[in-house]
Amino acid sequence: MEEIILNIALWFGLYTIVSLSLNIEYGFAGIPNFGRALAVLMGAFTVGGVVNRLLILAFGVQGGELTEVTGKMASIVNEIIANNPAFGIGLILLSVVLAMIIGAVTGALFILPSAKLSEDYLAITLLAISEVAFMVFYYHTGIIGGYYGVSVPDVLAFLPGQYRSHAFAVIALLFALLVYIFVERLLNSPYGRLLRAMRENESVVEAMGKSVMTLRIKTAAIGSSIAAIAGALFSLYSVNVIATSFSRVEWTFYPFLMVLLGGAGNNRGVVVGTFTFVLVKILLTMYKYEIKSALMLPFEAVWLEYILFGLLMYFVLLYRPEGLIKEKPIFSKVILKKVKGKA
């Protein structure tokens, strides 16, 4: 039971970060970013490709293949962290900050060629770009080890092994809370109202002198910057980076399902949708074979998760498109005073 609770807490924290980032782009700005997995992958690239190389240079580690070099480096750094916890905490903060910067730059650059497209074509283009980038990271072993992967230092090497999962669950939840506070304040500002206006009618926004293309690029940069945090944290938790861990199902389809389930354009709804999804997913993972046997399903248990979540997406879109918690209008202080005055 303790393991189940820790898994729920960890994945709830990670997926909350990603789903909130997607809510900025899709829920508020109307940008159907089907390439969300790319931003998460860039967070992993920051840890496995950038921070790793910085540590290799700093400690002068020599070797042949990248996988071998990172293994040696991780052993050296783990010993240092075990004796100096501040070094491990510093690596976490460095990884997150660099991931946000690289994620923002990547988000802005990759939406740039398609920022003027309509929603349908924009979604397909972003999906295609994400898949191409995934293939490059998967087959080019010189970036983050490709299908072999690379080792990553254990930033919590100073803790006993039995407490490591507890600590990472707390770290993931803490970052999720900080992201929620930031996103809530951001989207309840004039910028958030501008994004909603762009979602509803781009022509009106352009008539008011705002550039839709600039807004899309800025929004994609912010969303990708936040999503990259989850990729960095997941890589630090896994103590390795493998490209196959960042598929479109896990980091694009599932976050979209969480946003739609909870309620697009509603941060509290997204958090509720994320928790509901993670709870169901963890329980399915733990008890899928028992469910298969009890229901005598005619297919392998590994497909149960995909079938159920696919059906869930279908029924949400068909019967509850507003999600569990319906989006509410944003009231500025001036409008709120007038509404209360009339009441």
C-alpha atoms as one frame of an Amber mdcrd trajectory, in Angstrom:
protein
   0.000   0.000   0.000   2.849   2.394   0.789   4.381   1.746  -2.632   1.054
   2.462  -4.347   0.632   5.757  -2.471   4.181   6.854  -3.333   3.653   6.013
  -7.019   0.409   7.974  -7.049   2.078  10.976  -5.390   5.083  10.926  -7.729
   3.108  10.569 -10.954   0.455  13.012  -9.781   3.188  15.613  -9.302   4.839
  14.950 -12.670   1.615  14.753 -14.666   0.184  17.834 -12.940   3.133  19.854
 -14.229   2.628  18.584 -17.785  -1.170  18.891 -17.809  -1.047  22.447 -16.446
   1.453  23.379 -19.148  -0.912  21.902 -21.742  -3.836  23.774 -20.211  -2.032
  27.048 -20.883  -1.665  26.200 -24.560  -4.796  24.208 -25.317  -7.239  25.105
 -22.544  -6.684  28.851 -22.623  -4.960  29.719 -25.899  -6.641  27.099 -28.092
  -3.309  25.735 -29.363  -3.724  21.954 -29.901  -0.141  21.028 -29.125  -0.023
  17.373 -30.140   3.734  17.582 -29.715   3.687  17.966 -25.921   6.023  14.969
 -25.560   8.775  16.964 -27.261   8.964  19.496 -24.421   9.161  16.695 -21.837
  11.859  15.024 -23.920  13.828  18.288 -23.939  13.753  18.256 -20.144  15.259
  14.765 -20.263  17.813  15.949 -22.841  18.823  18.725 -20.454  19.680  16.179
 -17.771  21.118  13.408 -19.950  22.707  15.538 -22.669  23.623  18.896 -21.127
  24.107  18.459 -17.368  25.825  15.107 -17.927  28.317  16.657 -20.343  28.982
  19.553 -17.957  29.777  17.078 -15.185  31.970  14.992 -17.511  33.979  18.099
 -18.396  34.112  19.307 -14.789  35.534  16.009 -13.488  37.610  15.203 -16.553
  36.081  11.768 -17.093  37.608   9.900 -20.030  36.198   6.929 -21.924  34.790
   5.624 -25.175  31.047   5.479 -25.789  28.702   7.977 -24.161  26.971   5.264
 -22.140  30.314   4.153 -20.666  31.472   7.688 -19.877  28.245   8.663 -18.149
  28.415   5.504 -16.040  31.879   6.454 -14.761  30.820  10.053 -14.189  27.696
   9.007 -12.272  29.778   6.857  -9.909  32.136   9.762  -9.163  29.326  12.284
  -8.641  27.313   9.891  -6.474  30.216   9.631  -4.031  30.440  13.421  -3.863
  26.692  13.818  -3.293  26.730  11.134  -0.579  29.198  13.308   1.392  27.825
  16.683   0.325  23.991  16.839   0.054  24.122  20.483  -1.079  25.766  19.358
  -4.318  22.836  17.049  -5.070  20.257  19.757  -4.316  22.218  22.142  -6.508
  22.103  19.631  -9.371  18.317  19.436  -9.069  17.963  23.207  -9.253  20.497
  23.491 -12.095  18.711  20.786 -14.089  15.301  22.405 -13.621  16.504  25.905
 -14.547  18.348  24.704 -17.645  15.367  22.525 -18.621  13.055  25.532 -18.448
  15.382  27.609 -20.624  15.919  24.869 -23.213  12.221  23.983 -23.151  11.207
  27.603 -23.768  13.623  28.006 -26.675  12.526  24.688 -28.186   8.829  25.499
 -27.837   9.237  28.875 -29.526  11.419  27.546 -32.356   9.322  24.491 -33.195
   6.015  26.358 -33.341   7.552  29.166 -35.395   7.153  27.473 -38.829   3.484
  26.645 -38.138   2.323  29.488 -35.901   0.126  30.985 -38.647  -1.680  27.728
 -39.462  -5.256  26.976 -38.449  -5.806  24.700 -35.448  -6.147  21.422 -37.368
  -3.016  21.914 -39.462  -1.138  23.304 -36.475  -1.917  20.162 -34.447  -0.721
  17.824 -37.193   2.432  19.868 -37.796   3.387  19.901 -34.107   2.751  16.154
 -33.879   4.970  15.533 -36.917   7.781  17.723 -35.541   7.603  15.934 -32.197
   7.766  12.504 -33.829  10.733  13.487 -36.013  12.596  14.814 -32.973  11.781
  11.620 -31.059  13.215   9.489 -33.873  16.389  11.599 -33.966  16.917  11.188
 -30.212  16.092   7.475 -30.438  18.421   6.513 -33.295  21.244   9.013 -32.764
  23.106   7.524 -29.815  25.435  10.502 -29.529  22.782  12.811 -28.027  21.373
  10.976 -25.004  22.421   7.440 -25.781  19.450   6.698 -28.045  17.927   3.289
 -27.422  20.850   2.435 -25.092  20.315   5.406 -22.813  22.734   7.165 -20.494
  23.299   7.087 -16.740  22.411  10.062 -14.556  23.828  10.865 -11.086  21.600
  10.062  -8.129  20.942  13.549  -6.773  19.601  12.017  -3.537  22.560   9.682
  -2.973  22.929  11.152   0.518  19.626   9.553   1.586  19.133   5.905   2.592
  17.618   3.903  -0.258  14.300   3.274   1.513  13.616   7.015   1.730  14.495
   7.909  -1.857  10.992   7.374  -3.273   9.471   9.403  -0.433  11.821  12.311
  -1.128  11.187  12.329  -4.873   7.430  12.205  -4.333   7.727  15.292  -2.123
   9.958  17.041  -4.681   7.511  16.307  -7.520   4.552  17.558  -5.471   6.453
  20.679  -4.416   7.295  21.619  -8.003   3.702  20.847  -9.033   2.446  23.231
  -6.338   4.822  25.990  -7.478   3.739  25.488 -11.087   0.064  25.591 -10.084
   0.523  28.876  -8.210   2.405  30.400 -11.153  -0.090  29.207 -13.776  -3.065
  30.307 -11.683  -1.676  33.831 -11.304  -0.598  33.987 -14.947  -3.932  32.901
 -16.402  -5.971  35.132 -14.096  -4.031  38.151 -15.361  -4.801  40.286 -18.444
  -2.535  37.888 -20.361  -4.840  35.006 -19.495  -7.896  36.935 -20.694  -6.054
  37.730 -23.922  -5.380  34.023 -24.457  -9.055  33.218 -23.988  -9.971  35.936
 -26.462  -7.547  34.421 -28.994  -9.077  30.989 -28.426 -12.595  32.276 -29.035
 -11.957  34.637 -31.946  -8.543  35.405 -33.410  -9.935  38.116 -35.673 -11.063
  40.181 -32.698  -7.612  39.924 -31.117  -5.955  41.059 -34.339  -8.460  43.901
 -34.643  -7.332  45.106 -31.203  -3.756  45.355 -32.496  -2.393  42.106 -31.046
  -0.355  39.641 -33.086  -1.796  36.122 -32.923   1.485  34.658 -34.159   3.461
  36.403 -31.407   0.954  35.247 -28.796   1.181  31.646 -29.983   4.974  31.669
 -29.921   5.071  33.223 -26.453   2.465  30.788 -25.115   4.249  27.763 -26.610
   7.496  28.930 -25.015   5.888  29.231 -21.576   4.067  25.901 -21.845   7.127
  24.025 -23.101   9.286  25.582 -20.393   6.962  24.243 -17.696   6.570  20.797
 -19.297  10.349  20.414 -19.499  10.477  20.501 -15.686   8.625  17.178 -15.580
  11.078  15.630 -18.049  14.044  16.742 -15.940  12.533  15.490 -12.669  11.536
  12.149 -14.175  15.075  11.632 -15.516  16.626  12.452 -12.145  14.237  10.033
 -10.465  14.944   7.255 -12.985  18.740   7.790 -12.695  18.938   7.297 -16.464
  17.654   8.807 -19.686  16.273   6.565 -22.440  14.458   8.040 -25.431  11.777
   5.328 -25.382  10.508   6.647 -22.025   9.080   9.738 -23.733   6.494   8.407
 -26.152   3.533  10.392 -27.461   1.088   8.139 -25.598   2.594   8.758 -22.163
   3.380  12.446 -22.548   0.895  13.757 -25.145  -2.238  11.603 -25.267  -2.474
  11.068 -21.503  -2.009  14.782 -20.609  -4.696  15.680 -23.158  -7.000  13.150
 -21.512  -6.313  14.672 -18.079  -7.084  18.190 -19.312 -10.299  17.127 -21.039
 -11.368  14.943 -18.124 -10.888  17.677 -15.539 -12.036  20.594 -17.677 -10.007
  22.580 -20.203  -9.429  26.200 -19.262  -9.812  25.391 -15.557  -6.677  24.778
 -13.494  -8.512  23.222 -10.564 -10.366  20.946 -12.928  -7.115  19.901 -14.575
  -5.652  18.992 -11.167  -8.754  16.921 -10.340  -8.616  15.252 -13.763  -4.919
  14.484 -13.316  -5.429  12.913  -9.897  -8.352  10.826 -11.164  -6.324   9.613
 -14.148  -3.207   8.781 -12.105  -5.230   6.910  -9.484  -6.929   4.781 -12.141
  -3.688   4.219 -14.047  -1.711   3.060 -11.016  -4.487   0.726  -9.883  -4.790
  -0.690 -13.406  -1.049  -1.271 -13.545  -1.109  -3.081 -10.214  -4.211  -5.210
 -10.774  -4.568  -5.575 -14.562  -3.941  -9.335 -14.533  -6.530  -9.865 -11.801
  -9.041  -7.774 -13.783  -8.337  -9.775 -16.944  -8.901 -13.047 -15.131 -12.051
 -11.854 -13.370 -13.646 -10.502 -16.554 -12.194 -13.257 -18.783 -11.033 -10.699
 -21.328 -10.044 -12.116 -24.759  -6.843 -10.027 -25.048  -3.582  -9.553 -23.183
  -3.705  -7.550 -19.941  -1.123  -5.036 -21.213  -3.723  -3.659 -23.659  -6.333
  -3.054 -20.970  -4.941   0.352 -20.027  -4.905   1.679 -23.593  -8.406   0.377
 -24.368  -9.964   1.822 -21.214  -8.318   5.225 -21.572  -9.240   5.357 -25.251
 -12.875   4.671 -24.359 -12.681   7.216 -21.551 -11.501   9.884 -23.992 -14.351
   8.994 -26.352 -17.051   9.195 -23.673 -15.682  12.424 -22.198 -15.743  14.134
 -25.600 -19.202  12.742 -26.355 -21.034  13.223 -23.065 -18.955  15.596 -20.921
 -16.871  17.871 -23.172 -16.666  20.544 -20.439 -14.972  18.054 -18.070 -15.596
  17.326 -14.404 -15.359  21.017 -13.464 -16.727  23.483 -15.998 -14.646  26.491
 -17.003 -15.649  29.715 -15.274 -15.358  33.251 -16.678 -12.484  35.439 -15.489
 -13.554  38.566 -13.643 -11.190  41.472 -13.166 -11.457  43.454  -9.922 -13.354
  46.258 -11.670 -15.896  43.912 -13.290 -16.239  41.923 -10.066 -17.145  45.086
  -8.148 -19.785  45.986 -10.734 -21.258  42.468 -10.636 -21.429  42.527  -6.846
 -22.897  46.025  -6.937 -25.739  44.925  -9.222 -26.379  41.868  -7.049
